[in-house]
Structure formats: structure tokens, C-alpha cells
Amino acid sequence: MWRPVARGPHPPSYRRRVGERKGTGRPDGPRVEIRREDVAGWLENPGGRRREPGEYAGQRLGLPEQGRGSVAGFGARIVAYLIDSLACTVIAYGLFRDQRWTLAVFVLEVAALTWLASGSAGQLVYGLRVARLDGKPVGLPRALLRTMLLGLLIPAVIWDRDGRGLHDRAAGTVVIRAR
């Protein structure tokens, strides 16, 4: 029977690639310099790069920089999400006496209101709305796709330089300021 032979923390091919001293697990070759801009750049602006002077979220989509119709900021979307989450938790507990139904209530509420009113309850209260890029109504299929992805939460926290989450990109929508 074949058994691997332990020769340190990494296989020999890896040690040759990175210049690791044999058996120590520490690099032997030149140090890699990591600058603050390389790490923090993706945290500072959507899309992982710094914006040029005069560039703003939604510019590539033809949306205004500020005011009605401009891309909603991350903070406004978080507040709207928190309003929706709180409302759905109260509804789930009130109807089922169990908070495990909160996600199902959230998906139903957000999908239905995005389809019928172009935004969830939290978005409408906070003055935001979901719009298609071509200007047509969102529609049920896009509202369902967007909401199902939003329920995963991961697509909502990854966004591009236009301020659109992955769920918005997949559905062809953008969250804008309504007032």
C-alpha cells in the first residue's frame, strides 16, 4: 500500500517555487511587499479600485451623481435591509410564534413588493426603489431572482464600482434614490 512520506509542511515542488528552506516552513527567498493600497483598496470603494476624480457610482449606467435617480449608497441600503429584517421577524413571530420562518417571510415580502411596488417595505420607507436598467418595470421573474440571491446575503455584500450588488447585476437592476 502506498503511503505519503512526510518531508516538512509543504511538498518539495512548493518549496522550490517559493524558495522555502527545507523543513523549516519559512520562506528563504525575497520578501513580498504588501502595500496598504493593495489590501484596503477593495474596502474603500465598490469594485476594488479607487475612483478617478470626477467619477461616481452609476456614471457608467447614465445615472445622475446626486439626488433623485442616483445610485443609493451602501448605508441607505443597509438601513432598508434592517427595516425589512425587523419587520419580517415581527411578522414571522406574530404568525407562527417561531422566528425560523423569518427568511421565508423576508423572501415573500421582498419579492412581492419589488414586483408590485418596485421596492421592499424598508426601501420604500427609506425613499429607495429598485429599477431595471432599461427603464421597464422589474417584473416577477427578475424580482424573484434578485430576492433569492439576496436571501443568500453574499451577493449583497459584493458590489461593483457602480454600487450594484451581484444580485442586482444578475437581475439587471439597480437600487436608486426615489426622492
ChimeraX commands (.cxc) that place a marker at each C-alpha (Angstrom):
marker #1 position 0.00,0.00,0.00 radius 0.5
marker #1 position 1.26,3.48,-0.90 radius 0.5
marker #1 position 1.85,5.97,1.91 radius 0.5
marker #1 position 2.99,9.56,1.54 radius 0.5
marker #1 position 6.34,10.37,3.07 radius 0.5
marker #1 position 6.27,13.42,5.33 radius 0.5
marker #1 position 9.03,15.84,4.35 radius 0.5
marker #1 position 8.00,19.07,6.02 radius 0.5
marker #1 position 4.96,21.29,5.93 radius 0.5
marker #1 position 4.87,21.65,2.12 radius 0.5
marker #1 position 5.65,19.36,-0.81 radius 0.5
marker #1 position 9.07,19.75,-2.48 radius 0.5
marker #1 position 7.58,21.41,-5.58 radius 0.5
marker #1 position 6.10,24.17,-3.39 radius 0.5
marker #1 position 9.39,24.62,-1.53 radius 0.5
marker #1 position 11.18,25.11,-4.84 radius 0.5
marker #1 position 8.56,27.60,-6.07 radius 0.5
marker #1 position 8.64,29.89,-3.05 radius 0.5
marker #1 position 12.24,29.31,-2.05 radius 0.5
marker #1 position 11.37,27.74,1.30 radius 0.5
marker #1 position 14.18,26.47,3.48 radius 0.5
marker #1 position 13.95,22.72,3.62 radius 0.5
marker #1 position 11.93,21.56,6.62 radius 0.5
marker #1 position 11.53,24.97,8.32 radius 0.5
marker #1 position 8.29,26.15,6.72 radius 0.5
marker #1 position 9.74,29.67,6.40 radius 0.5
marker #1 position 10.49,31.40,3.10 radius 0.5
marker #1 position 14.09,31.61,2.10 radius 0.5
marker #1 position 13.80,33.91,-0.91 radius 0.5
marker #1 position 12.94,37.59,-1.31 radius 0.5
marker #1 position 10.13,39.03,0.80 radius 0.5
marker #1 position 6.92,40.02,-0.89 radius 0.5
marker #1 position 5.96,43.59,-0.15 radius 0.5
marker #1 position 2.25,44.17,0.50 radius 0.5
marker #1 position 1.20,47.79,0.47 radius 0.5
marker #1 position -1.83,49.27,2.19 radius 0.5
marker #1 position -3.36,50.19,-1.17 radius 0.5
marker #1 position -3.31,46.55,-2.26 radius 0.5
marker #1 position -5.30,45.37,0.74 radius 0.5
marker #1 position -7.52,48.32,1.63 radius 0.5
marker #1 position -8.44,49.40,-1.88 radius 0.5
marker #1 position -11.32,46.94,-2.19 radius 0.5
marker #1 position -12.67,48.03,1.20 radius 0.5
marker #1 position -12.73,51.71,0.34 radius 0.5
marker #1 position -14.75,51.77,-2.87 radius 0.5
marker #1 position -17.06,49.37,-4.68 radius 0.5
marker #1 position -15.32,47.47,-7.44 radius 0.5
marker #1 position -11.98,47.15,-5.68 radius 0.5
marker #1 position -10.31,50.20,-7.14 radius 0.5
marker #1 position -10.03,53.87,-6.36 radius 0.5
marker #1 position -12.26,56.17,-8.31 radius 0.5
marker #1 position -10.71,58.77,-10.53 radius 0.5
marker #1 position -11.51,62.43,-9.79 radius 0.5
marker #1 position -14.94,63.23,-11.20 radius 0.5
marker #1 position -16.00,59.57,-11.35 radius 0.5
marker #1 position -19.04,58.43,-9.31 radius 0.5
marker #1 position -21.20,55.35,-8.76 radius 0.5
marker #1 position -23.73,54.96,-11.56 radius 0.5
marker #1 position -21.87,57.12,-14.07 radius 0.5
marker #1 position -21.37,54.18,-16.45 radius 0.5
marker #1 position -25.11,53.45,-16.20 radius 0.5
marker #1 position -26.06,57.01,-17.17 radius 0.5
marker #1 position -27.48,57.85,-13.74 radius 0.5
marker #1 position -27.09,61.25,-12.05 radius 0.5
marker #1 position -24.42,61.76,-9.41 radius 0.5
marker #1 position -26.79,63.02,-6.69 radius 0.5
marker #1 position -30.48,63.40,-5.98 radius 0.5
marker #1 position -33.44,61.56,-7.41 radius 0.5
marker #1 position -32.48,58.69,-9.71 radius 0.5
marker #1 position -28.90,58.39,-8.44 radius 0.5
marker #1 position -27.50,55.12,-7.10 radius 0.5
marker #1 position -28.42,54.58,-3.45 radius 0.5
marker #1 position -25.49,54.46,-1.06 radius 0.5
marker #1 position -24.45,51.38,0.89 radius 0.5
marker #1 position -25.61,52.90,4.19 radius 0.5
marker #1 position -29.12,53.60,2.89 radius 0.5
marker #1 position -29.43,50.05,1.59 radius 0.5
marker #1 position -28.26,48.62,4.92 radius 0.5
marker #1 position -30.86,50.68,6.81 radius 0.5
marker #1 position -33.59,49.49,4.41 radius 0.5
marker #1 position -32.42,45.89,4.87 radius 0.5
marker #1 position -32.53,46.25,8.66 radius 0.5
marker #1 position -36.07,47.67,8.48 radius 0.5
marker #1 position -37.14,44.70,6.34 radius 0.5
marker #1 position -35.42,42.19,8.62 radius 0.5
marker #1 position -37.04,43.62,11.75 radius 0.5
marker #1 position -40.48,43.74,10.13 radius 0.5
marker #1 position -40.17,40.16,8.86 radius 0.5
marker #1 position -39.01,38.92,12.25 radius 0.5
marker #1 position -42.06,40.51,13.91 radius 0.5
marker #1 position -44.40,39.09,11.24 radius 0.5
marker #1 position -42.88,35.60,11.49 radius 0.5
marker #1 position -43.15,35.60,15.25 radius 0.5
marker #1 position -46.68,37.01,15.15 radius 0.5
marker #1 position -47.98,34.48,12.60 radius 0.5
marker #1 position -46.06,31.34,13.52 radius 0.5
marker #1 position -44.74,32.04,17.04 radius 0.5
marker #1 position -41.39,30.96,15.63 radius 0.5
marker #1 position -38.56,33.07,14.24 radius 0.5
marker #1 position -37.33,30.25,11.99 radius 0.5
marker #1 position -39.85,31.46,9.40 radius 0.5
marker #1 position -38.20,34.88,9.14 radius 0.5
marker #1 position -36.24,34.10,5.96 radius 0.5
marker #1 position -39.34,32.72,4.21 radius 0.5
marker #1 position -41.35,35.80,5.19 radius 0.5
marker #1 position -38.45,38.02,4.07 radius 0.5
marker #1 position -38.24,36.37,0.63 radius 0.5
marker #1 position -42.01,36.56,0.15 radius 0.5
marker #1 position -42.23,40.20,1.29 radius 0.5
marker #1 position -39.27,41.46,-0.73 radius 0.5
marker #1 position -40.16,39.54,-3.91 radius 0.5
marker #1 position -43.82,40.58,-3.85 radius 0.5
marker #1 position -43.18,44.25,-3.06 radius 0.5
marker #1 position -40.27,44.52,-5.51 radius 0.5
marker #1 position -42.54,43.12,-8.19 radius 0.5
marker #1 position -45.60,45.21,-7.33 radius 0.5
marker #1 position -44.13,48.43,-5.87 radius 0.5
marker #1 position -40.51,48.47,-7.15 radius 0.5
marker #1 position -39.01,48.05,-3.71 radius 0.5
marker #1 position -39.24,46.28,-0.38 radius 0.5
marker #1 position -41.01,47.86,2.58 radius 0.5
marker #1 position -37.71,49.11,4.01 radius 0.5
marker #1 position -36.66,50.58,0.67 radius 0.5
marker #1 position -39.98,52.33,0.19 radius 0.5
marker #1 position -39.92,53.76,3.72 radius 0.5
marker #1 position -36.35,54.97,3.26 radius 0.5
marker #1 position -37.05,56.52,-0.17 radius 0.5
marker #1 position -35.33,53.95,-2.37 radius 0.5
marker #1 position -36.61,51.87,-5.24 radius 0.5
marker #1 position -35.42,49.06,-7.49 radius 0.5
marker #1 position -35.28,49.93,-11.19 radius 0.5
marker #1 position -34.35,47.99,-14.29 radius 0.5
marker #1 position -31.52,49.37,-16.36 radius 0.5
marker #1 position -33.74,49.61,-19.45 radius 0.5
marker #1 position -36.45,51.56,-17.56 radius 0.5
marker #1 position -39.15,48.87,-17.76 radius 0.5
marker #1 position -40.97,47.54,-14.66 radius 0.5
marker #1 position -38.97,44.99,-12.64 radius 0.5
marker #1 position -41.39,42.09,-13.22 radius 0.5
marker #1 position -41.89,38.90,-11.25 radius 0.5
marker #1 position -39.03,36.76,-12.69 radius 0.5
marker #1 position -36.39,39.44,-12.03 radius 0.5
marker #1 position -37.86,40.21,-8.60 radius 0.5
marker #1 position -37.71,36.51,-7.66 radius 0.5
marker #1 position -34.14,36.07,-8.95 radius 0.5
marker #1 position -32.96,39.20,-7.17 radius 0.5
marker #1 position -34.67,38.23,-3.90 radius 0.5
marker #1 position -33.49,34.62,-3.91 radius 0.5
marker #1 position -29.90,35.81,-4.36 radius 0.5
marker #1 position -30.41,38.49,-1.72 radius 0.5
marker #1 position -31.58,35.76,0.68 radius 0.5
marker #1 position -28.09,34.24,0.37 radius 0.5
marker #1 position -26.70,37.60,1.61 radius 0.5
marker #1 position -23.27,37.04,0.00 radius 0.5
marker #1 position -24.22,38.70,-3.34 radius 0.5
marker #1 position -25.48,41.73,-1.43 radius 0.5
marker #1 position -22.12,42.48,0.18 radius 0.5
marker #1 position -20.11,42.13,-3.04 radius 0.5
marker #1 position -20.69,45.03,-5.39 radius 0.5
marker #1 position -19.17,46.67,-8.45 radius 0.5
marker #1 position -17.92,50.21,-8.92 radius 0.5
marker #1 position -21.42,51.34,-9.89 radius 0.5
marker #1 position -22.72,50.34,-6.46 radius 0.5
marker #1 position -24.68,47.32,-7.70 radius 0.5
marker #1 position -24.59,44.08,-5.73 radius 0.5
marker #1 position -24.19,40.77,-7.51 radius 0.5
marker #1 position -27.92,40.15,-7.04 radius 0.5
marker #1 position -28.68,43.42,-8.87 radius 0.5
marker #1 position -26.23,42.60,-11.66 radius 0.5
marker #1 position -27.81,39.16,-12.16 radius 0.5
marker #1 position -31.30,40.65,-12.33 radius 0.5
marker #1 position -30.30,43.68,-14.43 radius 0.5
marker #1 position -31.47,46.11,-11.76 radius 0.5
marker #1 position -30.09,48.95,-9.66 radius 0.5
marker #1 position -31.25,50.47,-6.35 radius 0.5
marker #1 position -31.80,54.21,-6.80 radius 0.5
marker #1 position -32.99,57.12,-4.70 radius 0.5
marker #1 position -36.68,57.82,-5.29 radius 0.5
marker #1 position -36.71,61.27,-3.71 radius 0.5
marker link #1:1,2 radius 0.2
marker link #1:2,3 radius 0.2
marker link #1:3,4 radius 0.2
marker link #1:4,5 radius 0.2
marker link #1:5,6 radius 0.2
marker link #1:6,7 radius 0.2
marker link #1:7,8 radius 0.2
marker link #1:8,9 radius 0.2
marker link #1:9,10 radius 0.2
marker link #1:10,11 radius 0.2
marker link #1:11,12 radius 0.2
marker link #1:12,13 radius 0.2
marker link #1:13,14 radius 0.2
marker link #1:14,15 radius 0.2
marker link #1:15,16 radius 0.2
marker link #1:16,17 radius 0.2
marker link #1:17,18 radius 0.2
marker link #1:18,19 radius 0.2
marker link #1:19,20 radius 0.2
marker link #1:20,21 radius 0.2
marker link #1:21,22 radius 0.2
marker link #1:22,23 radius 0.2
marker link #1:23,24 radius 0.2
marker link #1:24,25 radius 0.2
marker link #1:25,26 radius 0.2
marker link #1:26,27 radius 0.2
marker link #1:27,28 radius 0.2
marker link #1:28,29 radius 0.2
marker link #1:29,30 radius 0.2
marker link #1:30,31 radius 0.2
marker link #1:31,32 radius 0.2
marker link #1:32,33 radius 0.2
marker link #1:33,34 radius 0.2
marker link #1:34,35 radius 0.2
marker link #1:35,36 radius 0.2
marker link #1:36,37 radius 0.2
marker link #1:37,38 radius 0.2
marker link #1:38,39 radius 0.2
marker link #1:39,40 radius 0.2
marker link #1:40,41 radius 0.2
marker link #1:41,42 radius 0.2
marker link #1:42,43 radius 0.2
marker link #1:43,44 radius 0.2
marker link #1:44,45 radius 0.2
marker link #1:45,46 radius 0.2
marker link #1:46,47 radius 0.2
marker link #1:47,48 radius 0.2
marker link #1:48,49 radius 0.2
marker link #1:49,50 radius 0.2
marker link #1:50,51 radius 0.2
marker link #1:51,52 radius 0.2
marker link #1:52,53 radius 0.2
marker link #1:53,54 radius 0.2
marker link #1:54,55 radius 0.2
marker link #1:55,56 radius 0.2
marker link #1:56,57 radius 0.2
marker link #1:57,58 radius 0.2
marker link #1:58,59 radius 0.2
marker link #1:59,60 radius 0.2
marker link #1:60,61 radius 0.2
marker link #1:61,62 radius 0.2
marker link #1:62,63 radius 0.2
marker link #1:63,64 radius 0.2
marker link #1:64,65 radius 0.2
marker link #1:65,66 radius 0.2
marker link #1:66,67 radius 0.2
marker link #1:67,68 radius 0.2
marker link #1:68,69 radius 0.2
marker link #1:69,70 radius 0.2
marker link #1:70,71 radius 0.2
marker link #1:71,72 radius 0.2
marker link #1:72,73 radius 0.2
marker link #1:73,74 radius 0.2
marker link #1:74,75 radius 0.2
marker link #1:75,76 radius 0.2
marker link #1:76,77 radius 0.2
marker link #1:77,78 radius 0.2
marker link #1:78,79 radius 0.2
marker link #1:79,80 radius 0.2
marker link #1:80,81 radius 0.2
marker link #1:81,82 radius 0.2
marker link #1:82,83 radius 0.2
marker link #1:83,84 radius 0.2
marker link #1:84,85 radius 0.2
marker link #1:85,86 radius 0.2
marker link #1:86,87 radius 0.2
marker link #1:87,88 radius 0.2
marker link #1:88,89 radius 0.2
marker link #1:89,90 radius 0.2
marker link #1:90,91 radius 0.2
marker link #1:91,92 radius 0.2
marker link #1:92,93 radius 0.2
marker link #1:93,94 radius 0.2
marker link #1:94,95 radius 0.2
marker link #1:95,96 radius 0.2
marker link #1:96,97 radius 0.2
marker link #1:97,98 radius 0.2
marker link #1:98,99 radius 0.2
marker link #1:99,100 radius 0.2
marker link #1:100,101 radius 0.2
marker link #1:101,102 radius 0.2
marker link #1:102,103 radius 0.2
marker link #1:103,104 radius 0.2
marker link #1:104,105 radius 0.2
marker link #1:105,106 radius 0.2
marker link #1:106,107 radius 0.2
marker link #1:107,108 radius 0.2
marker link #1:108,109 radius 0.2
marker link #1:109,110 radius 0.2
marker link #1:110,111 radius 0.2
marker link #1:111,112 radius 0.2
marker link #1:112,113 radius 0.2
marker link #1:113,114 radius 0.2
marker link #1:114,115 radius 0.2
marker link #1:115,116 radius 0.2
marker link #1:116,117 radius 0.2
marker link #1:117,118 radius 0.2
marker link #1:118,119 radius 0.2
marker link #1:119,120 radius 0.2
marker link #1:120,121 radius 0.2
marker link #1:121,122 radius 0.2
marker link #1:122,123 radius 0.2
marker link #1:123,124 radius 0.2
marker link #1:124,125 radius 0.2
marker link #1:125,126 radius 0.2
marker link #1:126,127 radius 0.2
marker link #1:127,128 radius 0.2
marker link #1:128,129 radius 0.2
marker link #1:129,130 radius 0.2
marker link #1:130,131 radius 0.2
marker link #1:131,132 radius 0.2
marker link #1:132,133 radius 0.2
marker link #1:133,134 radius 0.2
marker link #1:134,135 radius 0.2
marker link #1:135,136 radius 0.2
marker link #1:136,137 radius 0.2
marker link #1:137,138 radius 0.2
marker link #1:138,139 radius 0.2
marker link #1:139,140 radius 0.2
marker link #1:140,141 radius 0.2
marker link #1:141,142 radius 0.2
marker link #1:142,143 radius 0.2
marker link #1:143,144 radius 0.2
marker link #1:144,145 radius 0.2
marker link #1:145,146 radius 0.2
marker link #1:146,147 radius 0.2
marker link #1:147,148 radius 0.2
marker link #1:148,149 radius 0.2
marker link #1:149,150 radius 0.2
marker link #1:150,151 radius 0.2
marker link #1:151,152 radius 0.2
marker link #1:152,153 radius 0.2
marker link #1:153,154 radius 0.2
marker link #1:154,155 radius 0.2
marker link #1:155,156 radius 0.2
marker link #1:156,157 radius 0.2
marker link #1:157,158 radius 0.2
marker link #1:158,159 radius 0.2
marker link #1:159,160 radius 0.2
marker link #1:160,161 radius 0.2
marker link #1:161,162 radius 0.2
marker link #1:162,163 radius 0.2
marker link #1:163,164 radius 0.2
marker link #1:164,165 radius 0.2
marker link #1:165,166 radius 0.2
marker link #1:166,167 radius 0.2
marker link #1:167,168 radius 0.2
marker link #1:168,169 radius 0.2
marker link #1:169,170 radius 0.2
marker link #1:170,171 radius 0.2
marker link #1:171,172 radius 0.2
marker link #1:172,173 radius 0.2
marker link #1:173,174 radius 0.2
marker link #1:174,175 radius 0.2
marker link #1:175,176 radius 0.2
marker link #1:176,177 radius 0.2
marker link #1:177,178 radius 0.2
marker link #1:178,179 radius 0.2
view
